[in-house]
Amino acid sequence: MLGRVLGDRYQIQQRLGKNANRQTLLALDLSTQNWVVIKLLSLGQDSQWEHLKLFEREAQTLKALSHPCIPRYLDFFEVDLPDCKGFALVQTYIQGISLEAQLQSGRTFSAADLKEIARLLLDILTYLHDRQPPVIHRDLKPSNILLADRSGHSVGKLYLVDFGSVQGVAAQTTGTITVVGTYGYMPLEQFGGRAVPASDLYSLGATLIYLTTGTHPADLPQKDGKIDFAPLVNLSGGFVRWLRQMTEPTLDRRFASAKEALSALDKLPSNSGSLVSVKPPAYSKLILNKSADSLEIIIPPVGLNIATLGLLTFAIAWNSFIAFWTAGALSAPFPINLPFLLFSLPFWTVGLGMVMAILFAWFGKVRLKIDGRQIALTYEMWGFKRHSLRPSLREHINKIAYIPKYFTKDSEGDRVQVNAELSIWAGINKYQISGNSDTLSEPEMEWLSQELSQWLGLPISKN
């Protein structure tokens, strides 16, 4: 085959790959002196009609596409030689190295590299999926992604190749079901012969997991049908959760589109932010427990301090007076004493509230817990728990707000201090942790806001 001229124009220089009845050849276009790639489908006794249909579909798809990161269609013709009969698809040659080959050669990819690769591929997928009808690649994997012209800190130019498994959404509604793709990079719905734009997102997520673990997704452990890659990587919690949503086996839990996935990726906090180096103060007694699946913040009891001592003194005086008042009311004849007893009830409520506040300061703790299902903020003492708000679904969390301590003026023009506030919003529900010198210091609040931002993958709002 080497040196032979196909189509009276393309001289074969090298075989790049061979798979069953297909060959990928590097050729020189004798008319333009440009390098081209020829995909040759040989028709023989073991050929199937489905192979030809996919081959023609690839040619028609490439002919209709125009994107700088996708090979350009050049020619399609029949090959009728004594030792080879079939069809040839000619496309532009991209001088790049596949992600598969780069990883096998020892190259490693940082979190920044993974995000850049993800953004470049999501841009290509947005173009494909926005076509009418949408074009689904169906075989996005490391060997079908090429990198070229690497420079500086950039991964270089990225190209998506091999559209031999491509499928239009409209084409799926008729004909027999054909399962195409690569095991480990295919979502469940594709095994059933059904591919949607979100199927390519799964393949992209699985590709990124392979790049960071060095292990093909099919060889990684599974947990509840999901790729259990988190213990093997050193990525931020937000990026881990983004990858998990990309590779959700359940279709309606995955990102619905490449645009949605890109938007979520862009919202992940940058590792170069000013708060990255923030660490818990040495004096902090806060307890932070976090894993890839859950984050828990425990604020321990305040204990005895000037504030609680002052409140205790006032509570003793207040409740002593109310007890004296109530005793006097009880000594009066009934029903004359009834109005006085009723009058004391609101004051008892305030007094008992102060007692509970003192006991909570000494023995109670606050717990904020976020897991894969929900967020909950509880106040706990002696085994009893009270929710500040009803728990909300984890997927509804959409904002983290941190407001440092500031000063304002009250209605009379006096200067007053407003304590620092850290809030997590889940829809309309606001889970709030307030800070002052007796509970949480500003350095502690700053540290917590950064931990939450990185774990949830949400930027910190200053509003």
N, C-alpha and C positions, 0 to 999 in steps of 0.2 A: 504493500500500500504506500510506503514511503516513496516520494518522488513522483507518484502518479498525479495526474491532473484531472480533477472532477469538474464537471459542468463547463469544460473547455476554458477554465479560468483559474481554478483554485488548486495550487500545487501543494500536496501534503508534505509537511516537514517533520511532524512528530505526533505520536499518539499520546494524548493526555490522560485517557482513561478508557476503560472498557467494562461494560456491564451487560451480560446476557447478549441480546441482539443489538445492543447500542454501542457505538464508539464515539469518543470525543477526540477530535483531531485539530492540531494546530496547522494552519495552511497559510500560504502566501498568495494574496490576490495579485495575479500577474497583470491585471489591468491598472491597479492603483498602487501596487507595491506595498500595500498595508497588510499587516497580520490579521488574520480572521480565525474564528473558531467554527468548525463544522461539526455538527452533531449528526451522525449517520445512523439511520435505522435500517437494519438489514432484514429483509423479508425472507423467511425460510419455512421449513416444515414446522418448526416449533413456534413460529410467530402467531400472535393472536390479533384479532381485529381490534381489541381494546388498546394494544400497543400503538397501532397506527392512528387510532382516534385521538389518543393522548398526544402523540407526536404532532399531528395536524393542529390540535388545539393549542399547543405550545407555539407553533409558528404563527397562527392567527392572533394569539394574544400578544406576542412580541411585536407583531406588525402594527398593532393598535396602540402600543405604549410608547411614551416619549418622556423618559426621566433620566437625568444624568447619572443616576446610580444603578441603572438597569441596562443590561446589554441591548444594543440596538439591532433590530432585524435588518438583514441585508439581502437575503436571497433564500429561495426554496425551490428545489427541483428534484426530478426523479433520476435515480442512478440505475443504469442498465448495463452492467458489465458482466463478463462471463462468470467471474467469481464473486460478484456482489450485486445484488438487486435490492433496491429499496428507495429511500428518500433521504435527502440531505437538507438540513437547516443551517444557514450561514448567519452568523452574528458577529458583532464587533468583539475583538479580543481585548480582554482586560488583564493587564500585567500586574496581578496582585497575588497575595498568598492567603489561603483560607485560614479562618480562625482555628480550624481543626489542626492544620499543619503547624501553625504558629504555636499552639499550645503543646503539641507533641515535640516541638523543637526546644521547649523549655521556657518559652515566654510566659510571663505572668501578667495578670490584669488587675489593676487597682480598682477600688470602688469608683474613682473618678473615670477610669477607662470604661467600666461597665456602664455607667450612666451615659457617657458620650456615645457608646455603641448603641445603647437602648434608644437614645434620642434620634440618632441617624436612621435606625431601622424603623422606628415609629413614624418618621417622616415619610419613608418609602411606603409603609403600610397604609398610611393615611391616603396617599396618592392612589394606591391600588384599590383600597376599599371604597373610595369616593367615586370610582368609575361606575357607570351605569351599563350593565349590572356590575356589582362589586366583583373585583378579581381577587381570588383567594389563592395564595401560593401553595399551601398545603404541605410543603416540605422544607420549611425554614429550619435550618440546623447549621452547626458550625462549618461543615464542609461546603455549604452553599453561600457562605458570606466571605467576601474577599476584602482584604485591607491592602492599600497601596499608598505610596508617598508619605510614609510616616515622617513627622518632623516635630522636634521639640517635645512638648508634653501632650500633643495631639495624637490620637490613635491613627490619624491619616484619613485618606478617602476610603469610604466603605461602599461596597457594591453587593447587591443581592442577585444571585445568578441561579441557573437551572430551574426553569419554569416548566419542567416536564410533567409535574403533577398538578399544574395550575387548574383551577376550576372556577367557572363563573357561577354565581348563585342561581341564575336562571336555568343553567344546564343541569342542576341537581334534581329538578322536578320531574324529569323524564328519564327513561332508560334504566338499565340495570345498575345496581349499586356496586361500585368498585372502591375498595379500600386502598388508598395510597398514602404514603408518608413513611416516616421512620419511627420505629418503636422507641419509646422514651421521650420523643418530642411531639407525639400525637396526643391530643385530648381524647376523652372518652367518646364524645359525639362523633369524632372522625372515624373511630373504629366501626361505628354503625353506618358509615358511608355518608354521614351528614357533616358538612363543613360550613362554618359561618365565619365572618370576619374575626370574631373573638377566638376562633381556633388558631389563627396565626399568632395571636397574642400569647396563647399557651406555649406555642413552639418557641417564641422569642424568650419568654420567661425561662423555659427549660434550657435554652442555649446559654443564657446568662448564668444560670446555676452551674452549668458544666464549666464555664470559663472560670468561675471563682472556686469551685471545688476540685476541678481536674478529673472528675468522675462523671461518666455518662449518667443522665437521670435514671435510666432503666436499672442501673447498678446501685443506686442510692436507696437507703431504707424508705419504707412507706409508713405513714401514720394516718389512719382513717382515709386512705386513698390519696393522700397528699404526699408530695416529695418532702421528706424530712431532712432538709439541708442545713437548717439554722445552726445546729451544734458544730458544723464543720467549717463555718465561715466567720470572718471577722468584719462584719458589716454593721452599719447602724441599724437600730431597731426599726426605724421608718423604712429603710430600703429593704430589709428582710420582709416586712409586711407587704410592701409593694410587690415584691417578687412572689410572695404567697398568693396575693390576689391575682397576679398574672397567671399563675399555674393552678388556680382553683379547679378541681375536677368538675364541680357543678357549674354549669354554664352561666346561670343567672347570678352567681356570686363573683364571677370574673368581671374585669373591666369590659364594658359593652363595646368600646371602640378604641382605635388607636389614639384618637384625639383625647378621649377621657383618660387613658393610661398616661399619655404625655403630660397632660395637665396635672395629674396626681404626682408624677415624677418631678415636675418643675416646682411643686410646692414643698418638696422635701427640703429641710434646712440644710444649708451649706456647712461643710465641716470647717470653713474658714471664718465663721462668724466670731464676733468679739467675745461671746460668752463660752466658747468651746473650752477654754482653759479654766473655767470656773470650777472650783472644787469645794466640797463641804468644809466649813470652818472647823478648826481643830476642837472647838468647844461644843460642837453640835451633838445633840443626843437623838437627832432624828434617825429613824430606821428606814432604809430604802432597800427593798427586796425586788429584784427584777430579773426576768429571764426573757427569752424570745416570745413567750406566750403571755406573761402577766407582769404587771408592775404594781407594787404596793408601797405606800408611804404611811408610816405610823408616827404620829406626833405624840410623844409620851406625856405623862402628867407634868404640869408646870411646877407643882410642889409649893412649898411655903416661900413667899417672897413679900416684898413691901405691898404690892397690890392686893394679894389675897389676905394679907394680915390686916390691911386697912378695911377690906370688905368684911372680914370676920368681925372686926370691932364694931362696924356700923350695923352688921346683921344682929349682933348680940343686943345692941341698944334698941334697934327697931323691934325685934321680936319680944324683948322684955317689956317694952311699952305696950305692945299689942296684947301680950299675955296679961298685963295688969288691967288693961281696958276690958278684956274679955272676962276676967275674974270678977270685975266690978259689975259687968252686965249680968253675969250668972247669979250674982247675989241679990239682984233686984227681983221682985215678984213677976211671975209670968201672967199676962203677956206683955207687960210694960217693957221688959228687957229684950223682947224680940227685935225691935228696930235696931237697938244698939249691937246685938249679936250679928245681925245681917250687915250692919255697917262695917263690922270688923273683918268680914270675909275677904274683901279685895286686899286688905292690908296683910292678912295672913298669906294670901297667894304670893304677894311680893316678897314677904319674909321667907317663905319656904323656897321661893325661887332663888333668893340669895344663898340660902343654905345649900341647895343643890349645886349652885355655881361654885361654891367653896369646895364641896366634896368632889366635884368633877375636876377642879383644878388640882386637887391633891391625889385623886385616885383614878381619874378617867383618862381616856386616850382617844385620839381621832384617827380614823383609818380611811384612807382613800385607796380603792383597789380598782384596777382596770385589767380585765382579762379579755380573751377572745370573744366573749359574749356580751359583757356589759361593763358599765362604770357605776360604782356605788361609793357614797360618802357616809360613813357611820360614826356615831358617838357611842363609846363603849365604857361601861363601868360595872365591875362585879358580875360579869357574865351577861348583863343586859345590853341590848343594842337598840339604837334609835337612828333611823335614816334621816339625814337632813333633807333629802329629796328622794323620791322614788328612783330606783336604779334605771338607767337608760341604756339602750343598745349601744354597744361599742361602735358600730358603724355610723351612728349618728353624731359622733364627736367631730366637730368641724372647726374648732377654734381654741387657741390657748392665749390668754391675755394676762400680762403681768404689768401692774402699775406700781412703780416705786412710791415710797412715802413722799408726800408733798404737803404744802401748807396752803390754806385758803382763808377766807374771811367769812364769819357768820353774819347773821342778819343785823347784828349790832356793830359790825365792823371790826370785831376782835379777831386776831390771828389764831387759827386753830389747825391742828395737825390731822391729816388723813393718813391712816396706816397703810402700809403696802398691802397689795391684794393680788392673789394669784387665782385665776379662774379657768376652769375647763368647761367649755360650752358643748352640750350635746343637744342639738336642735334649739329649743327655747329654754332648756334646763341649764342652770348655771351652778356648777359645783365649785364652791369658793373656799379658799384657805386665806385667812387674813393674818397679817403679821404685825407684831409689836414687840417691844423690848422684853415682854414677859412670856411670849409664846414662841414666835419665830422672828429671828433677826433678818435684816435685808439681805445679807450674804447667803443665809439659808434659803430665803425665798428665791434669790437669783439662781442659786444652784438647782433648786427643785424645778424652776421653770425651764432651765436648759435640759435637765434630764427628761422631763416630760416632752419637750419639743423633739429631742432626738429619738425618743422611744416611739412616740406617736407619728413622727414624720410630718409634723405641722410647724410652720413658722410661729414665732412669738409675736403677738400683736401688742403694741404699746397703748392701745385704746381701752 
